[in-house]
Structures are given as C-alpha cells and as structure tokens.
C-alpha cells in the first residue's frame, strides 16, 4: 500500500515537474523570440487596411514592444501586391508581413512559394472562414461591401434597397464607384455580383455614368461631400466609422446579398525580420487588438470573445455573398479588363 502511495506521489510530482518545465520552455522560447525581434529592430508591414487603422495598430505594437518599430506601407490591395511582385523580380526582400483584401492574392503567392507557414496564437478557435488549413494565411479582419448615400440629400425611404435598384436611370450621374484595378475589395465585390447577375449587371451600371475613384474607402468621401448622392459600393466599416464622426452617411445592406471581404495576413517566406514578423502577427490577432478593430473601426474579426457595437448588424443577420479565392485569382485580370471595357478607365 505504501509502495503504491509513493508511486502515486512520484507520478504526481513528475507531472508537476513536466508542466513547470514545459511552461518554462514556452516562456524561454517567447523571451528568446522577443530578444531576437528587438535585435532585428523593426517589422515591415505591407497592408491594404485604411491608413489610420494601420498607423494606430502599428503604434499600439510599438508601445507594447519598445525598441521594435513598425514600418507601414499602405496602399490598395492590388497596388501592394504589384509592389511585392516587382520587388521580388528585382531581388528585393523588404516586406515581412503582407495583408491584402483580395484572397486571390494568397493563392498566387502560395503557388510562388512567397509565403511562410505560421499559425498565430489562438487560431484554432477562429471561425472556419478565417482559418487556413495550410497554416499560412489567416483572416485578420472582414467587412461587407454595401451601398451608401448622403443622408442629408436623400431620405432613407428613397434609397436603393438592392444592387439592381442602382440600374434605375434616375441614378444617372449620381453614383460613385471604386476601381478593381486599385482595390482588391472591389474585385471581390465584382466577382460576387457577376456570379449573382452576370456581366450584364456592370454593363448596365456603367450606363448610369458613375464617378470613378480608386480605393474602396473613397466613395465615403465623395458621398459625404455631396459630390455624388449614392455610393454604388464601399467598405461598410469605413462608412460606419465616418458616420460616427458626424458625416452625413447612410448605409444600405442590399437585400439581394452583401459581398463579404475577408482580409488575411501572412508572413513572407523571405522576411528580413522573421522574429519580429511572428511577434507582430501574434499581436494583431490578440483579443485586445481585435476588440479595438471592432470598437473603433467597425470591423468584423475572427477572435471568438470579441463583442460588437449594438448598432452593427451581426454577420449572421445578413445574406452574405462569398467568393472562392481560387476563382478570384483565376479571374482577376478578367475583372479588371471588363471594368475598363464598361466604365472606360
């Protein structure tokens, strides 16, 4: 009996010892990575996020990790991919972390071996649409593409309720649209509506002569200024945050479906600051940063414990239109070509 008790106590002690050793090992590994990241001194972030969002997240990281700077390179998703590819061709290895709102970009970059395998902490709890079975690109944020309107110039009961409502000739000269040659979000939106209504939808929309802008954020500014009455597309989160600031912007979630843009993040396979890149990746997926994105930016995020403002609809309440990343990558050039064909630029 005593032998059994001694054996039990020894097993129990061994379990405690192994647990402490494991925790110490994890702590040492984390400390080692932090030391290496500080030695590297910075992380270079290529992102399609709104500039203010990117700068705020970068600042929060720098405050949490003194001695490590974040070098932000912000542009439209199509432009940041173009830059990444041009640099790769020239043998330039600059980017550490790549964040685009065109999921097709990750299909292309994976094929070319330009992304590293890294799973951010807690990713096993992300919703399926934010996880990558290959362990490379994980959805960091998401937002619907919606219709907007100037709430001073247009009463809510007179707004378009569906995408097809925008084809009514009464909106001729009163619309604004962003460009898929600049914005990966708009490429996603276009493919979603092509799959719903065919290319004829955009051929008809072009007949209403919308004002052309670049970024998915630009329609908000044009509509708020009154230069155009209705945004034929736009990033819901940006419209939401601009409305919070007092701009006269109304948001319509089209009844025939809302294209959902998921914006992944990945580390490049040639990252010049790999330890800092991993540290930064874990940081942007923490609950605090994800909650910040939801509260301050109006974004939807993968962290399961994040709560949302009461005036934001739940994604489950919307009829979501999603696109296949493989199809988006395969048809990307077709989308840009047809846009130019229909809209003239």
N, C-alpha and C positions, 0 to 999 in steps of 0.2 A: 504494500500500500504506500509506504514511504517512497519507494523507488518510483512509483507512478506519479506521486506528487512532485518529486524532484524533477522527473521528466517533463511534467506539465509546466512547472515553473521555468525550466530551462527553455522550453519551446516558446513560452510567453515572452521571456526575456530576449530570445533571439528575434522574435517578431518585432519587438520594440526597437531593438538594435538596428535591424534591417530598415525599418521605417525611418528612423532618425538618419541613418546613413544615406538613404535614398533622398530624403529631404535636403540633407546637406549637399549631396551631389548635385541636385537640381539647383540649389542656391549658388553653389560654386560655379556651375555652368552658366547661370544667369549673370553672376558677378563677372565671370570671365568674358562673356559677350559684351557686357557694359564697358568693361575696361578696353576691349578691342574697339568698340564703337567710338569711345572717346578718343582713342588713338587715331582712328580714321577721321574724326573731327566733323564730319558732315554727312548728310544724305541728300541725294539729288532726286527730286520728285517731279516727274512729268505727269500732269493731270489736266483733265477736262472739266474739273469742278469749277464753279464760279470763283473768280479771283479772290473775293472777300472771304469765301469759305476756306479756300486753300490757305490763304495767309493766316487766318485765325487758327486753323488746325496746326499749321507749322509753328506758330507762336506758342501754342499750348505744349507742343512736344519739346520745344527749346526750353520752356520753363520747367518742365518735368525732368529734362535731361541736360543740365548745364554743361556747356562745353561741346555740344553737338548741334551744329547749325543745319537748318533745312533750306536747301536751295530750290525754290519753287519755279518751275517752268510751266506756265498755264496758257493754254490755247484751246481752240475747238478740237474735239477728238480726232477728226480727220487730219488736222494740221500737226498734232503732236505725233501721230503715227507716221506721217510723212517725214517729220524731222528725225524720228528714231530710225527709220529705214535709210534715210540719206546719210546719217552719221555712221550706220553700220556698213554701208557701202564704202565709205571713206576710211573705215577702220577706227572710227572714233567711239570710245566707250565712255559715255558720260552719264547716262540715266541709271539710277539704282532701282527706283520704283515707278511702275507705269500704271496709270489709271485712266481708262477711256470709257466713254459711254456707248461704245459700239462693240457689242460682244463678238462680232465677227473678227475684230482685230486680234482677239486672243486665239482664235482658230488659226489665223495666218501666222502669228508669232510662235505658236506651239509647233507648227509644221517646220518652221525655220530654226527651231531649237534656241530661240532667243529668250525664253523664259525659264526660270529656275523653279524647282519643286520646293514649295514651302507652305505649310499649313499654319495659319495664325491660331494662337491660343483660343480655345473655346469653339472652334469651327464645327465641331461635331454636333453642336446644338443649333446651328443655323438652319433655317428653312431650306428645303431641297433646291429651290430656285437660286439660292445664294451659294450653294456648295459646288465644288468641282471634284468629281470622282478621281481626276488625275492629280489632285493635290497641288494645283498650280495657280489658278486664278479664282479668287473668291469675291462674290458680290459685296461691295463695301457700302453702297447706298443705292436707292432706287427711287424713281419718281414717274408719275404718269405724264403723258403729253395730253394737253387739254386745249380747249378754246377759251380765249379771254375776250373781255370787252371793256370799254370805257364806261364805268358806272355813272358818270355824270352826263354823258351824251346819250346813253342808251338805257331805257328802263329794263329791268330784269325780265319782265314778261314779254319783251320783244326780241330777246336774244335767240341766236340759233341753238337748237336743242340737240342736233345730231350733226355729224360730219357732212351729210348730204344737204343739210339746210344751207351750208355755205355756198352751194352751187346756184342758189337763187340769184337771178340777175340784180336784185335790189342791193346786193352787197358789192356790186362792181365799183372798183375804186375806193373801197372802204376797208380792205383787208391788208394784212401783212403776214408774210411767211418767212421762216428761216430756211437756210440752204443746206442740203445734204453734202455738198462739197466741202463744207466747213464743219458741220455738226453731225457727229455720229448718232446723236439722239434723233435727229430729223431723218436720217437714213433708216433708223429703226421704225419710226412712225410711218414713213412712206411704205415700207415693206408690209407693215401691219395692215394698212388701208388698201394696198394693192391686193393682198390676199383676201381682203373683205369685199372690195368692189371692182378690182381690176384697174388697169392703167387708165381707163376711160374717166375715172374719177378725177385724176390730176389733169387730164386734158381739158375737162370741163371747168375745173377750178381755175386754171390758167386764163380762161376766158373772162374771168372777173377781175383780171389785171391787178393782182395783189402786189403790194410794195415788197421788194426783196431785201432781206437783211442776212447777216451771216449766222451768228450764234443763236442757239435755242433760247438764250436769255434776252436777245434783242427785241422780240415782239413786245415784251412787257414795257420797255421804254417808249416804243413807238405808240402803243395804245394809251399808255398813261398820259402822254403829252397831247393826245387828241389828234395827232398826225394821221392816224387811221383809227377807225372805230372798233374793229374786231381783229383779234389775232387768230389766224387760221390754224395756228399751233403755238406751243410754248411750253416751257418746263413748269409744271404745276408748283413745285416747291419754290421757285424763284418768284412766280406771280404771287404766291401766298405770302412770302416774306416782304415783297414790295407793297402789298396791300396793308400789311401790318404797320408799315412805315407811313401810312396815310395816303398812298397813291390811289387814284380812283380806278381800281381794277376789280372787275368781277370775273369769276371762274365758272366755266361750264364743263361738267363731266359728261361728255356725249353719251346719249342713251344707247347708241349702236355699238359702243365699246370704247375703251380707253387704252391706247398703247402704253405698255409698261416698259420703261427703260431701266435695266439693271446695269450698274456701273461697277465692274470688278476691279480688283487691284492685284498686281503681281510683281514679283522681283525679277529683274532681268538676269539672264544666265551669265552676263559679263559684268555684273555690278562692281564698280570700283570700290564701293564701301559696303560689302556684304553684311557685316555685323550690324552696322547702323541701319541698313535696309530691313533686316529682320526685326530689330528693336522698334523701328518706325511702324512696320506692318502690324506687329502685335499691339502697338499703341493705338492706331486708328480703329482697331476693332474692339477696344475696351468699352465697357458699359458707359463710362463717363463721356468718352468722345462720341459714341453712338447716340447717347441721350442728348448731347449737345446738338448733334446734327438734326435730331427730331424736334427739339425745342426751339432752337434758334434759326434753323434753316428750313424746317418743314419737310425734311426728307424722311423716307421710309428706310429702315435699316434691318440687318439680319439678327442683331442681338435680341434674344427672346425676352429679356427683362425690361426692355425699353418701353416706356409709355408715351402716348401721343397727345398733343393738344386736343381738347374736346371739340374744337371747330374744324378738325380734319376728319374726313371720312376714313373708315378702315378699308384696307385693300380688299377685304372680303365683301365689302358692300358695293364694290364697283365691278362692272363687267370688263374684265381685263383682256386685252389683246396682246399676246406674246408672240415673239418670232424665234425661229430656230437659228442659233448662231452660225451653224454651217451654211444655211441658206443665205443669211445676211452677208457672210463673207463671199460666197459664190456670186451673189447678185449685186454687190456693192457698186461696181463700175456701171452696171446697167441702170441702177437707180440714179446715179449722178448724170449719166448721159440722157436719160429720159427727162429728168428735171430741166436740163438745159434746153432740150428739144421743145418742151412745152412752155417754159417760162422765159426762155430767151437769154438766160445768163446763168 
